[in-house]
Amino acid sequence: MADTTAAAAAAARERLAADLRDLGAALRLQAQSDLPPEVQELVSSWDLLFQALLDAADGQGGSLQGAEAAAAAALLQPLLGEAFAAAQPDLFIQTLGHTLASALQCCNIEALPCLVGPVIASLLGPSRSEQLDPEIRFTAAEALAALLLKPGCTASLLALHGDGGAAEALIAIAKRGGEPQQDRALALLAELAEADADTAERAASAEAALLPIAVERIRSAAADASTGSFGHFSLGPLRLMLVLTSTAVDAVRARAGAVPGLAGAAVDLLVALGAAERAAAQPDAQERGEMVRQILVMLTNLMNEDPSTYTEVFDALTSRGALPRVLALLRSPVKADCRFAACALGGFARQEAGADALFKVPRAASELAAALRRAYADGEDDPPLMGAYAAYALSALLKRIEAWRATDALARAAVAEGSTGSLLGALASLISASVCESYGSKKTQLTMLLGSMTLLNMILVAASRDEQRLRVLRRVPLLAEACVVALDYWQPKVIAVAGDIVFAVAHLAGFDPNLAAQLLVSPRGAQPPAATEDTAAARAALRAAPSMEGALRQCLAWWQREPTAGSYTCFGAESVVLASKWLLALPEVQAPAAPTPAGQASAASAAAPAQVPAAAAAGGSSAAAQPLAPEAGSGGSSGSGGGSGAEAAVQPRVCGRCGKSPEAEAPLLRCVGCKAEYYCGKACATAHWRSHRAACKAARAAAAQRSEADWRL
């Protein structure tokens, strides 16, 4: 085998020597004045240069290594430029047809970029020059297309694309049609367009007239794939259209997306490629899989671009029976296939017509639910977009009135799985992930929130018809905690999305819309329900969020003020307002913050609602205006303000002035005005009043305002 390789290298070296000798002789026969200056200089030392090159190749076993390949490029480059092609077209063709081919055959594969890069740079000029004879221009373009298949050409081309010459040359090759060179040129144009906005603009321009060609090549690839003659180079036109419809500037994306027949050609190719399982069994499975993913991404981009392109994709997917194909990809063993399929289905279901069409596909809801479970069970990579897109598509499908049976079945399945099930676990995981800013994009975070939160609420509402089902859902601690944290995070950032979170938090905390309405109509005669074993997780999460009351009040005010607020939630503004008011009535939301050291507590933030005497509310100027009451739960009377056992349990058990602890026979008394400071007697209260007065006044005002607003809002 080694002898065969050595013999081939020696033969290639001999062919290169003969070609260089013939080319040098032909150059010397030409009048020096007809040659460009750089070629004249080259001719004078031609024999020495090419002999040194051949001697070096002999030292490497007949092959051109890095230095020798660079020397060969320096020898040939002046003979491949536009000036030499115009002066000596016959010698230009000879150089391309014989000498360059021999050099490429003689070149070691690792050294090819050293030869290909400079040659590509030289050929860009003659391949696009309008001053040259068309035959010369065509020959240069064909040689350039052949070089594009060589290793290292892409890197060389990207390094040269700044002057626009590479783009023009590739456009010229792509427009000549046919064979792998055309699709390869389109693929390289895609790489240039992704790296350079000017190239993207040029490739998508009407003057280039390249977009219809790319669409036709996609359509041709679909026809080939349907007959089993799929080719590797079909990736080129698809890759170009993907770049122009996704990473380019708005104007280019709109222009590319509006090309007639693009969506139909892409869907035809998707259908023709067949099921993922069959594609995986073919020798070209990798190329097929890459094409499937690129089609899904491009279709998603088109659906998100504007209503007209969405309509084209909708028509293509529904008229060609492609939706079952996309749903089947959710079961692909390749995670990227599943993610992009879910993304496309989410974009499709974004419009009501898409959700309707998806609902009519057999087993669509169960396929999406299964995909959501698998994404969670498989430990999907961050960010968990597969589950997020599946949840969004599923929630859009279930919003239909006719989908109540599917929603009820999903709720029953979630209850059957319980707190350790993958469905509830997936929803909790997505809601928790939505507050993670390390994903770098608010859009990504919102994608994880919206579908999962809507889906959770649908499950809660469906389960509320059966108390036992609802109890199971309310006992999932991670679910309640995730929702409370999400509400605390999203309310000040994107308040419009907080409605569904409020609704879910309220349901998990024990909210019953009918009972809540009665409570809010007659607030003085009813109290919010106490925490139970079922609602303990949600109540604990609310208690652990000190800013929850403020977040709920801001959310409530926005939903009452915004006339179109109902469009942001699937349950309507009235339901969100009712749930918000109900939550604000809970003692866990109104509970004082955890105590600070004695005498340092912030009364303004810790005070609970209380009935403040008129004199105190007016802001008395002496300690006499601030009555003291026995500590709640100490055995004494409740005083004017009273207090719950839970409230007393978190208060400091030392005197706010002297720091003494209460004695069994002499319990601490607390300030009735703010109910935040405790004293061992009137003497300490009077002595501490001067420093306590400002905090007490602020707390009294806040308590009075809250007491009035709880039911009025």
C-alpha positions as CSV (number, residue, x, y, z in Angstrom):
1,M,0.0,0.0,0.0
2,A,2.8,2.4,0.9
3,D,4.5,1.6,-2.4
4,T,1.3,2.5,-4.3
5,T,1.0,5.8,-2.4
6,A,4.6,6.7,-3.1
7,A,4.2,5.8,-6.8
8,A,1.1,8.0,-7.1
9,A,2.9,10.9,-5.5
10,A,5.9,10.5,-7.8
11,A,3.6,10.4,-10.8
12,A,1.8,13.6,-9.6
13,R,5.1,15.3,-9.2
14,E,6.2,14.3,-12.7
15,R,3.0,15.7,-14.2
16,L,3.4,18.9,-12.3
17,A,7.0,19.2,-13.5
18,A,5.9,18.7,-17.1
19,D,3.1,21.2,-16.9
20,L,5.3,23.9,-15.2
21,R,8.0,23.3,-17.9
22,D,5.5,23.7,-20.7
23,L,3.9,26.7,-19.2
24,G,7.3,28.4,-18.7
25,A,8.3,27.8,-22.3
26,A,4.9,29.2,-23.5
27,L,5.5,32.3,-21.3
28,R,9.0,33.0,-22.8
29,L,7.5,32.9,-26.3
30,Q,5.2,35.8,-25.6
31,A,6.3,39.4,-26.1
32,Q,7.3,40.9,-22.8
33,S,5.2,44.0,-23.5
34,D,2.0,41.8,-23.7
35,L,2.4,40.5,-20.2
36,P,1.5,42.3,-16.9
37,P,4.5,43.6,-15.0
38,E,4.2,40.9,-12.2
39,V,4.2,38.2,-14.9
40,Q,7.3,39.7,-16.6
41,E,9.2,39.6,-13.4
42,L,8.0,36.0,-12.8
43,V,9.2,34.8,-16.3
44,S,12.7,36.0,-15.7
45,S,13.2,33.6,-12.8
46,W,10.7,31.0,-13.8
47,D,13.1,28.1,-14.2
48,L,14.8,28.7,-10.9
49,L,11.5,29.0,-9.0
50,F,9.8,25.9,-10.3
51,Q,12.9,23.8,-10.0
52,A,13.3,24.8,-6.4
53,L,9.6,23.9,-5.9
54,L,10.1,20.4,-7.5
55,D,13.3,19.8,-5.5
56,A,11.4,20.5,-2.3
57,A,8.6,18.2,-3.3
58,D,11.1,15.5,-3.9
59,G,12.4,16.0,-0.4
60,Q,8.8,15.4,0.9
61,G,8.3,12.2,-1.1
62,G,6.8,14.0,-4.1
63,S,4.1,15.9,-2.3
64,L,3.7,19.6,-1.7
65,Q,3.6,20.4,2.1
66,G,2.7,23.7,3.6
67,A,5.7,25.8,2.5
68,E,5.8,24.2,-0.9
69,A,2.1,24.6,-1.5
70,A,2.4,28.3,-0.7
71,A,5.4,28.6,-3.1
72,A,3.3,26.9,-5.8
73,A,0.5,29.4,-5.1
74,A,2.9,32.3,-5.5
75,L,4.1,30.9,-8.8
76,L,0.6,30.4,-10.2
77,Q,-1.3,33.4,-8.7
78,P,-0.1,36.1,-11.2
79,L,-1.2,33.8,-14.0
80,L,-4.8,33.5,-12.7
81,G,-5.6,37.2,-12.3
82,E,-7.9,39.4,-14.5
83,A,-5.0,41.3,-16.2
84,F,-3.3,38.1,-17.4
85,A,-6.6,36.6,-18.5
86,A,-7.3,39.6,-20.6
87,A,-3.7,39.7,-22.1
88,Q,-3.2,36.0,-22.6
89,P,-6.5,34.1,-22.6
90,D,-5.1,30.9,-24.1
91,L,-2.3,30.7,-21.4
92,F,-4.9,31.6,-18.7
93,I,-7.0,28.5,-19.8
94,Q,-3.8,26.4,-20.0
95,T,-2.9,27.3,-16.5
96,L,-6.4,26.5,-15.2
97,G,-6.8,23.3,-17.2
98,H,-3.5,21.7,-16.6
99,T,-1.0,23.3,-14.3
100,L,-3.4,24.1,-11.4
101,A,-5.0,20.7,-11.6
102,S,-1.5,19.0,-11.4
103,A,-0.6,21.2,-8.4
104,L,-3.8,20.3,-6.6
105,Q,-3.2,16.6,-7.2
106,C,0.4,16.9,-5.9
107,C,-0.6,18.9,-2.8
108,N,-0.8,17.2,0.6
109,I,-4.4,17.5,2.0
110,E,-3.3,19.4,5.1
111,A,-1.5,21.9,2.9
112,L,-4.4,22.5,0.5
113,P,-5.6,25.8,2.1
114,C,-2.1,27.2,1.5
115,L,-2.7,26.7,-2.3
116,V,-6.4,27.1,-2.5
117,G,-6.7,30.4,-0.6
118,P,-4.4,32.5,-2.9
119,V,-5.8,30.9,-6.0
120,I,-9.4,31.7,-5.0
121,A,-8.3,35.3,-4.4
122,S,-6.9,35.5,-8.0
123,L,-9.9,33.9,-9.7
124,L,-12.5,36.2,-8.1
125,G,-11.6,38.9,-10.6
126,P,-11.9,37.0,-13.9
127,S,-14.9,35.0,-12.8
128,R,-17.0,38.2,-12.5
129,S,-15.4,40.6,-14.9
130,E,-17.7,42.0,-17.6
131,Q,-14.7,43.0,-19.8
132,L,-13.5,39.5,-20.4
133,D,-14.7,37.2,-23.0
134,P,-17.8,35.2,-21.7
135,E,-15.9,31.9,-22.3
136,I,-13.0,33.1,-20.2
137,R,-15.3,34.3,-17.5
138,F,-17.2,31.0,-17.5
139,T,-14.0,29.0,-17.4
140,A,-12.8,31.0,-14.4
141,A,-16.1,30.5,-12.6
142,E,-16.1,26.8,-13.2
143,A,-12.6,26.5,-11.9
144,L,-13.6,28.5,-8.8
145,A,-16.6,26.3,-8.3
146,A,-14.4,23.2,-8.3
147,L,-12.1,24.8,-5.8
148,L,-15.1,25.4,-3.5
149,L,-15.2,21.6,-2.9
150,K,-11.7,21.5,-1.7
151,P,-10.8,21.4,2.1
152,G,-10.1,24.9,3.5
153,C,-11.9,26.8,0.8
154,T,-14.6,28.1,3.1
155,A,-12.2,29.6,5.5
156,S,-10.3,31.2,2.6
157,L,-13.5,32.6,1.2
158,L,-14.6,34.1,4.5
159,A,-11.3,35.8,4.9
160,L,-11.7,37.4,1.4
161,H,-15.3,38.4,1.4
162,G,-14.8,41.9,2.6
163,D,-14.4,43.4,-0.9
164,G,-17.6,41.9,-2.2
165,G,-15.8,39.9,-4.9
166,A,-16.5,36.6,-3.3
167,A,-20.2,37.2,-3.1
168,E,-20.4,38.3,-6.7
169,A,-18.5,35.3,-7.9
170,L,-20.7,32.9,-6.0
171,I,-23.8,34.6,-7.2
172,A,-22.6,34.2,-10.8
173,I,-21.9,30.5,-10.2
174,A,-25.3,29.9,-8.5
175,K,-27.1,31.5,-11.4
176,R,-25.5,29.3,-14.1
177,G,-27.5,26.4,-12.8
178,G,-27.1,22.7,-12.4
179,E,-24.8,20.2,-10.6
180,P,-23.2,20.3,-7.2
181,Q,-21.3,23.5,-7.9
182,Q,-24.5,25.5,-7.9
183,D,-25.7,24.3,-4.5
184,R,-22.2,24.5,-3.1
185,A,-22.0,28.1,-4.2
186,L,-25.4,28.8,-2.5
187,A,-24.1,27.1,0.7
188,L,-21.0,29.3,0.8
189,L,-23.1,32.4,0.0
190,A,-25.1,31.5,3.1
191,E,-22.0,31.5,5.2
192,L,-20.9,34.8,3.8
193,A,-24.4,36.3,4.3
194,E,-24.5,35.2,7.9
195,A,-21.1,36.9,8.5
196,D,-21.7,40.0,6.5
197,A,-24.9,42.2,6.2
198,D,-23.8,43.6,2.9
199,T,-23.5,40.1,1.4
200,A,-27.0,39.2,2.7
201,E,-28.4,42.3,1.1
202,R,-26.7,41.6,-2.2
203,A,-27.8,37.9,-2.2
204,A,-31.5,38.9,-1.5
205,S,-31.5,41.8,-4.0
206,A,-33.8,41.9,-7.0
207,E,-30.7,42.5,-9.2
208,A,-29.1,39.2,-8.1
209,A,-32.3,37.4,-8.8
210,L,-31.0,34.5,-6.6
211,L,-34.0,33.9,-4.3
212,P,-36.3,32.3,-6.9
213,I,-33.3,30.1,-8.0
214,A,-32.8,28.9,-4.4
215,V,-36.5,28.1,-4.0
216,E,-36.5,26.2,-7.2
217,R,-33.5,24.2,-6.0
218,I,-35.4,23.4,-2.8
219,R,-38.3,22.2,-4.9
220,S,-36.0,20.1,-7.0
221,A,-34.4,18.6,-3.9
222,A,-37.9,17.6,-2.7
223,A,-38.6,15.9,-6.0
224,D,-35.2,14.1,-5.8
225,A,-35.9,13.0,-2.2
226,S,-39.3,11.6,-3.1
227,T,-37.5,9.3,-5.6
228,G,-34.7,8.3,-3.3
229,S,-32.0,10.2,-5.1
230,F,-31.4,12.7,-2.4
231,G,-28.0,14.5,-2.8
232,H,-25.6,16.0,-0.3
233,F,-25.5,19.3,-2.0
234,S,-29.2,20.0,-1.6
235,L,-28.3,21.6,1.8
236,G,-27.0,24.8,0.0
237,P,-30.2,26.5,-1.1
238,L,-32.0,25.6,2.1
239,R,-29.2,27.0,4.2
240,L,-29.2,30.3,2.2
241,M,-32.9,30.8,2.7
242,L,-32.6,29.9,6.4
243,V,-30.0,32.6,6.9
244,L,-31.9,35.2,4.9
245,T,-35.1,34.5,6.8
246,S,-33.6,34.4,10.3
247,T,-30.3,36.3,11.0
248,A,-30.5,39.0,8.3
249,V,-31.9,42.5,8.9
250,D,-35.6,43.1,8.9
251,A,-35.8,44.3,5.3
252,V,-33.9,41.3,4.0
253,R,-35.9,38.8,6.1
254,A,-39.2,40.3,4.7
255,R,-37.9,40.1,1.1
256,A,-36.7,36.5,1.5
257,G,-39.9,35.4,3.2
258,A,-42.0,36.9,0.5
259,V,-40.5,34.8,-2.3
260,P,-43.4,32.9,-4.0
261,G,-43.4,29.2,-3.2
262,L,-40.8,29.2,-0.4
263,A,-43.1,27.7,2.3
264,G,-44.6,25.2,-0.1
265,A,-41.2,24.0,-1.4
266,A,-39.9,23.7,2.2
267,V,-42.9,21.7,3.3
268,D,-42.7,19.5,0.2
269,L,-39.1,18.7,1.1
270,L,-40.0,18.0,4.7
271,V,-42.7,15.5,3.7
272,A,-40.5,13.9,1.0
273,L,-37.7,13.2,3.5
274,G,-40.0,10.8,5.3
275,A,-40.2,9.9,8.9
276,A,-37.1,10.4,11.1
277,E,-36.8,6.7,11.8
278,R,-36.5,5.9,8.1
279,A,-34.1,8.7,7.5
280,A,-31.8,7.4,10.3
281,A,-31.5,4.1,8.4
282,Q,-30.1,5.7,5.3
283,P,-26.4,6.3,4.5
284,D,-27.1,10.0,4.2
285,A,-29.0,10.2,7.5
286,Q,-26.9,13.1,8.8
287,E,-27.6,15.3,5.8
288,R,-31.3,14.4,5.9
289,G,-31.5,15.2,9.6
290,E,-29.8,18.5,9.1
291,M,-32.2,19.4,6.3
292,V,-35.2,18.5,8.5
293,R,-34.0,20.8,11.3
294,Q,-33.3,23.7,8.9
295,I,-36.7,23.4,7.4
296,L,-38.4,23.5,10.8
297,V,-36.4,26.5,11.9
298,M,-37.2,28.3,8.6
299,L,-40.9,27.6,8.8
300,T,-40.9,28.9,12.4
301,N,-39.2,32.1,11.3
302,L,-41.7,32.6,8.5
303,M,-44.6,32.1,10.9
304,N,-43.2,34.7,13.2
305,E,-42.4,37.2,10.5
306,D,-45.8,38.7,9.7
307,P,-49.4,37.5,9.0
308,S,-48.9,37.0,5.3
309,T,-46.0,34.6,5.7
310,Y,-47.8,32.8,8.5
311,T,-50.7,32.3,6.1
312,E,-48.4,30.8,3.5
313,V,-46.9,28.4,6.0
314,F,-50.3,27.5,7.4
315,D,-51.6,26.7,3.9
316,A,-48.5,24.6,3.1
317,L,-48.6,22.6,6.3
318,T,-52.4,21.9,6.2
319,S,-52.8,21.3,2.4
320,R,-49.8,18.9,2.2
321,G,-50.7,16.8,5.3
322,A,-47.4,17.8,7.0
323,L,-48.7,18.3,10.6
324,P,-48.6,14.6,11.4
325,R,-45.0,14.5,10.1
326,V,-44.0,17.4,12.4
327,L,-45.8,15.8,15.4
328,A,-44.0,12.5,14.7
329,L,-40.7,14.3,14.9
330,L,-41.5,15.0,18.6
331,R,-40.6,11.3,19.1
332,S,-37.3,11.5,17.3
333,P,-34.2,10.1,19.1
334,V,-32.4,13.2,18.1
335,K,-33.2,15.9,20.7
336,A,-32.6,18.7,18.2
337,D,-35.4,17.3,16.0
338,C,-37.8,17.3,19.0
339,R,-36.9,20.8,20.0
340,F,-37.3,22.3,16.6
341,A,-40.5,20.4,15.9
342,A,-42.0,21.6,19.2
343,C,-40.9,25.2,18.3
344,A,-42.6,24.9,14.9
345,L,-45.8,23.6,16.5
346,G,-45.7,26.4,19.0
347,G,-45.4,29.0,16.2
348,F,-48.2,27.3,14.3
349,A,-50.6,27.2,17.2
350,R,-49.9,30.9,18.0
351,Q,-52.8,31.8,15.6
352,E,-56.3,30.6,16.3
353,A,-56.5,29.0,12.9
354,G,-53.3,27.0,13.6
355,A,-54.6,25.8,17.0
356,D,-57.9,24.7,15.3
357,A,-56.0,22.8,12.6
358,L,-53.7,21.2,15.2
359,F,-56.6,20.1,17.3
360,K,-58.0,18.2,14.4
361,V,-54.9,16.1,14.0
362,P,-55.4,12.7,15.8
363,R,-53.6,12.4,19.1
364,A,-52.0,15.9,18.8
365,A,-52.7,16.7,22.5
366,S,-51.4,13.4,23.7
367,E,-48.3,13.7,21.5
368,L,-47.5,17.2,22.9
369,A,-48.1,16.1,26.5
370,A,-45.8,13.1,26.0
371,A,-43.2,15.4,24.5
372,L,-43.5,17.6,27.6
373,R,-43.0,14.6,29.9
374,R,-40.1,13.3,28.0
375,A,-38.3,16.6,27.9
376,Y,-38.5,16.8,31.7
377,A,-37.7,13.1,32.3
378,D,-34.7,13.2,30.0
379,G,-33.2,16.2,31.8
380,E,-33.4,18.6,28.9
381,D,-30.5,20.9,28.4
382,D,-30.7,24.5,29.5
383,P,-32.6,26.4,28.6
384,P,-35.5,23.9,28.6
385,L,-37.0,25.1,25.3
386,M,-38.3,21.7,24.2
387,G,-40.7,21.5,27.1
388,A,-41.5,25.2,26.8
389,Y,-42.6,25.0,23.2
390,A,-44.5,21.8,23.8
391,A,-46.4,23.4,26.7
392,Y,-47.2,26.5,24.7
393,A,-48.5,24.5,21.7
394,L,-50.5,22.2,24.0
395,S,-52.0,25.1,25.9
396,A,-53.1,26.9,22.7
397,L,-54.7,23.7,21.5
398,L,-56.6,23.2,24.8
399,K,-58.0,26.7,24.8
400,R,-60.7,25.6,22.3
401,I,-64.1,24.9,23.8
402,E,-64.2,21.5,22.1
403,A,-61.0,20.5,23.9
404,W,-62.5,20.2,27.4
405,R,-62.4,16.4,27.3
406,A,-58.7,16.5,26.4
407,T,-58.1,19.0,29.2
408,D,-60.0,16.9,31.7
409,A,-58.0,13.8,30.6
410,L,-54.8,15.8,31.1
411,A,-55.8,16.9,34.6
412,R,-56.7,13.3,35.5
413,A,-53.3,12.1,34.3
414,A,-51.5,14.8,36.2
415,V,-53.4,13.8,39.4
416,A,-52.7,10.1,38.8
417,E,-49.0,10.8,38.5
418,G,-49.0,12.9,41.7
419,S,-46.3,15.2,43.0
420,T,-43.5,13.1,41.7
421,G,-45.0,12.8,38.2
422,S,-43.2,14.2,35.1
423,L,-46.1,16.4,34.0
424,L,-46.4,18.5,37.1
425,G,-42.6,18.3,37.5
426,A,-42.2,19.7,34.0
427,L,-44.5,22.6,34.7
428,A,-42.9,23.4,38.0
429,S,-39.4,23.2,36.3
430,L,-40.4,25.5,33.5
431,I,-42.0,28.1,35.8
432,S,-38.9,28.1,37.9
433,A,-36.6,28.4,34.9
434,S,-38.6,31.5,33.7
435,V,-37.0,33.6,36.4
436,C,-33.4,32.6,35.5
437,E,-31.7,35.5,33.8
438,S,-28.7,33.5,32.9
439,Y,-30.5,32.5,29.7
440,G,-29.7,36.0,28.4
441,S,-33.1,36.7,26.8
442,K,-36.4,37.9,28.2
443,K,-38.1,36.2,25.2
444,T,-36.6,32.9,26.2
445,Q,-37.8,33.4,29.8
446,L,-41.3,34.3,28.7
447,T,-41.5,31.3,26.4
448,M,-40.9,29.1,29.4
449,L,-43.4,30.9,31.5
450,L,-46.4,31.5,29.2
451,G,-47.3,28.0,28.0
452,S,-46.5,26.3,31.3
453,M,-48.5,28.7,33.4
454,T,-51.5,28.6,31.1
455,L,-51.4,24.8,31.0
456,L,-51.2,24.7,34.8
457,N,-54.2,26.9,35.2
458,M,-56.2,24.7,32.8
459,I,-55.3,21.6,34.8
460,L,-56.3,23.4,38.1
461,V,-59.6,24.5,36.7
462,A,-60.4,21.1,35.3
463,A,-59.4,19.4,38.6
464,S,-61.5,21.8,40.7
465,R,-64.6,19.8,39.7
466,D,-63.3,17.1,42.0
467,E,-62.1,18.1,45.5
468,Q,-59.8,15.1,45.7
469,R,-58.0,15.9,42.5
470,L,-57.5,19.5,43.6
471,R,-56.1,18.3,46.9
472,V,-53.4,16.3,45.1
473,L,-52.4,19.3,43.0
474,R,-52.3,21.7,45.9
475,R,-49.9,19.4,47.8
476,V,-47.1,19.8,45.3
477,P,-44.7,22.0,47.2
478,L,-42.4,22.9,44.3
479,L,-45.4,23.9,42.1
480,A,-46.6,26.5,44.7
481,E,-43.2,27.8,45.4
482,A,-42.3,28.2,41.7
483,C,-45.5,30.1,41.1
484,V,-45.0,32.5,44.0
485,V,-41.4,33.2,43.0
486,A,-42.5,33.7,39.4
487,L,-45.1,36.3,40.5
488,D,-42.6,38.1,42.6
489,Y,-40.2,38.2,39.7
490,W,-42.5,39.0,36.7
491,Q,-45.0,41.4,38.2
492,P,-42.6,44.4,38.2
493,K,-41.0,43.5,34.9
494,V,-43.9,42.4,32.6
495,I,-47.1,43.0,34.6
496,A,-49.3,41.8,31.7
497,V,-48.2,38.2,32.2
498,A,-48.8,38.2,35.9
499,G,-52.6,37.5,35.6
500,D,-52.2,33.8,35.0
501,I,-49.7,33.5,37.8
502,V,-52.0,35.2,40.3
503,F,-54.8,32.9,39.3
504,A,-52.6,29.8,39.8
505,V,-51.2,31.0,43.2
506,A,-54.7,31.7,44.4
507,H,-56.0,28.2,43.4
508,L,-53.1,26.5,45.1
509,A,-53.7,28.6,48.2
510,G,-57.3,27.5,48.5
511,F,-59.1,29.9,46.2
512,D,-62.7,29.0,45.3
513,P,-64.2,31.6,42.9
514,N,-67.7,31.2,44.2
515,L,-66.8,31.4,47.9
516,A,-64.3,34.2,47.2
517,A,-67.1,36.3,45.5
518,Q,-69.3,35.9,48.6
519,L,-66.4,36.8,50.9
520,L,-65.6,40.0,49.0
521,V,-69.3,41.1,48.8
522,S,-69.7,40.8,52.6
523,P,-66.2,41.2,54.0
524,R,-67.2,42.1,57.5
525,G,-69.1,38.9,58.0
526,A,-66.6,36.5,56.6
527,Q,-63.0,35.7,56.9
528,P,-60.6,34.0,54.4
529,P,-60.2,30.3,55.0
530,A,-57.5,29.2,57.3
531,A,-54.6,27.2,55.9
532,T,-55.1,23.4,55.7
533,E,-52.8,20.5,55.0
534,D,-53.6,20.9,51.3
535,T,-52.9,24.6,51.1
536,A,-50.0,24.6,53.5
537,A,-47.4,24.6,50.7
538,A,-48.8,27.6,48.9
539,R,-49.5,29.5,52.2
540,A,-45.9,28.9,53.3
541,A,-44.6,30.2,50.0
542,L,-46.7,33.3,50.3
543,R,-45.5,33.9,53.8
544,A,-41.9,33.6,52.7
545,A,-42.3,36.3,50.0
546,P,-42.1,39.6,51.9
547,S,-42.9,41.7,48.9
548,M,-46.0,39.7,47.9
549,E,-48.5,42.2,49.2
550,G,-47.0,45.1,47.3
551,A,-46.8,43.0,44.1
552,L,-50.4,41.9,44.4
553,R,-51.6,45.5,45.0
554,Q,-49.8,46.8,41.9
555,C,-51.0,43.9,39.8
556,L,-54.6,44.5,41.0
557,A,-54.4,48.2,40.2
558,W,-53.1,47.5,36.7
559,W,-55.8,44.9,35.9
560,Q,-58.5,47.2,37.2
561,R,-57.2,50.1,35.2
562,E,-56.4,48.4,31.8
563,P,-59.5,47.9,29.7
564,T,-57.8,45.3,27.5
565,A,-56.2,43.4,30.4
566,G,-58.3,40.4,29.7
567,S,-56.5,39.7,26.4
568,Y,-53.3,38.8,28.4
569,T,-54.9,35.9,30.2
570,C,-57.1,33.0,29.3
571,F,-59.4,33.6,32.3
572,G,-60.3,37.3,31.9
573,A,-59.5,40.4,33.9
574,E,-62.5,39.8,36.3
575,S,-61.1,36.5,37.4
576,V,-57.7,37.9,38.1
577,V,-59.1,40.8,40.0
578,L,-61.2,38.5,42.2
579,A,-58.2,36.2,42.8
580,S,-55.9,39.2,43.7
581,K,-58.4,40.5,46.2
582,W,-58.8,37.1,47.8
583,L,-55.0,36.7,48.1
584,L,-54.7,40.2,49.7
585,A,-57.2,39.1,52.4
586,L,-55.0,36.2,53.5
587,P,-53.1,36.6,56.7
588,E,-50.0,35.1,55.1
589,V,-49.9,37.9,52.6
590,Q,-50.5,40.5,55.3
591,A,-48.2,38.9,57.9
592,P,-45.5,41.1,59.3
593,A,-41.9,40.6,58.2
594,A,-39.5,38.6,60.3
595,P,-38.4,40.6,63.4
596,T,-35.1,42.5,63.6
597,P,-33.2,43.0,66.9
598,A,-35.2,44.8,69.6
599,G,-35.8,48.5,69.0
600,Q,-34.6,48.2,65.3
601,A,-37.7,46.7,63.7
602,S,-39.2,48.6,60.8
603,A,-42.8,49.2,61.9
604,A,-43.9,50.5,58.6
605,S,-43.2,47.2,56.9
606,A,-44.1,44.9,59.7
607,A,-47.4,46.3,60.9
608,A,-50.5,44.2,60.4
609,P,-54.0,45.7,59.7
610,A,-55.5,47.0,62.9
611,Q,-58.4,49.2,64.1
612,V,-56.5,52.3,65.1
613,P,-58.2,54.7,67.6
614,A,-59.0,58.1,66.1
615,A,-56.6,60.0,68.3
616,A,-53.7,57.7,67.4
617,A,-54.6,57.8,63.7
618,A,-54.4,61.6,63.9
619,G,-50.9,61.4,65.1
620,G,-50.8,62.2,68.8
621,S,-47.9,64.1,70.3
622,S,-47.3,62.3,73.6
623,A,-46.9,58.9,74.9
624,A,-50.3,59.2,76.6
625,A,-52.0,59.0,73.2
626,Q,-50.5,55.6,72.6
627,P,-52.3,53.0,74.8
628,L,-50.5,49.8,75.6
629,A,-52.2,46.4,75.4
630,P,-51.2,43.0,76.9
631,E,-49.2,40.8,74.5
632,A,-51.5,38.6,72.4
633,G,-51.7,35.1,73.7
634,S,-50.3,36.1,77.1
635,G,-53.5,35.6,79.0
636,G,-54.4,39.2,79.3
637,S,-57.2,41.0,77.5
638,S,-56.9,41.7,73.8
639,G,-57.0,45.4,74.1
640,S,-58.3,47.6,71.3
641,G,-56.2,46.1,68.6
642,G,-55.8,42.5,69.6
643,G,-53.7,40.1,67.4
644,S,-53.6,36.6,66.1
645,G,-51.5,33.8,67.7
646,A,-49.5,33.5,64.4
647,E,-48.9,37.2,64.4
648,A,-47.6,37.2,68.0
649,A,-45.4,34.2,67.4
650,V,-43.1,36.3,65.1
651,Q,-43.0,39.4,67.3
652,P,-39.9,40.1,69.5
653,R,-40.3,38.8,73.0
654,V,-38.2,41.6,74.7
655,C,-38.9,45.2,75.8
656,G,-38.2,47.6,73.0
657,R,-36.3,50.0,75.3
658,C,-34.6,48.0,78.1
659,G,-34.4,44.6,76.4
660,K,-35.9,42.6,79.2
661,S,-37.8,39.4,78.5
662,P,-41.4,39.1,79.8
663,E,-42.1,37.4,83.1
664,A,-44.9,35.0,83.6
665,E,-46.7,37.3,86.0
666,A,-45.9,40.5,84.1
667,P,-46.3,39.9,80.3
668,L,-45.1,42.4,77.8
669,L,-47.4,45.2,76.6
670,R,-47.3,46.4,73.1
671,C,-48.0,49.7,71.4
672,V,-51.5,49.7,70.1
673,G,-50.7,52.3,67.5
674,C,-48.3,50.2,65.4
675,K,-48.5,46.8,67.2
676,A,-44.8,46.4,66.4
677,E,-43.0,47.4,69.6
678,Y,-43.3,45.7,73.0
679,Y,-42.6,47.2,76.4
680,C,-42.3,45.9,80.0
681,G,-44.3,48.8,81.3
682,K,-45.5,52.4,80.8
683,A,-42.2,53.9,82.0
684,C,-40.2,52.2,79.2
685,A,-42.9,53.1,76.6
686,T,-42.9,56.8,77.7
687,A,-39.0,56.9,77.7
688,H,-38.9,55.3,74.2
689,W,-41.6,57.4,72.6
690,R,-39.3,60.1,71.3
691,S,-37.3,57.6,69.2
692,H,-40.3,55.4,68.4
693,R,-42.8,58.2,67.4
694,A,-41.8,58.5,63.7
695,A,-42.0,54.8,63.0
696,C,-45.2,54.4,64.9
697,K,-46.9,57.2,62.9
698,A,-45.8,55.8,59.6
699,A,-47.1,52.3,60.6
700,R,-50.4,53.7,61.8
701,A,-51.0,55.5,58.5
702,A,-50.1,52.4,56.5
703,A,-52.3,50.2,58.6
704,A,-55.3,52.6,58.3
705,Q,-54.9,52.8,54.6
706,R,-54.6,49.0,54.2
707,S,-57.6,48.4,56.4
708,E,-59.8,50.7,54.3
709,A,-58.4,49.4,50.9
710,D,-58.6,45.7,51.5
711,W,-62.3,45.5,50.6
712,R,-62.7,48.7,48.7
713,L,-60.3,47.5,46.0
